[in-house]
Amino acid sequence: MAELGEAIDVVKKKGPEKITSDKESRAEFVKEVVDCYMYLSDVLNCYDVSAKEVTTAYNEKLQFNLKKPREYWKKGRGSERGMAKK
């Protein structure tokens, strides 16, 4: 999925700090993420996947991931890659 690669490229080129503090960098990043979202929405629509199915699967996966040991998240995953802690 080229769109995801483009969003990642923005992060690599600008860095997380600029994406959170620089208006133009953030706008560029958001534009690329929206492209990803639009592509994903199109795929879900093609296969008649409902919002309810996505919500249910997302919540199940989230609960599964939350049960993973703390060490899993310390190995370059989650907040250490720039994702917010919950």
Buried (B, 14 or more C-beta within 10 A) or exposed (E): EEBBEBBEEBBEEBBEEBBEEBEEBBEBBEEBBEBBEEBBEEEBEEEEBEEEEEEEEEEEEEEEEEEEEEEEBEEEEBEEEEEEEE
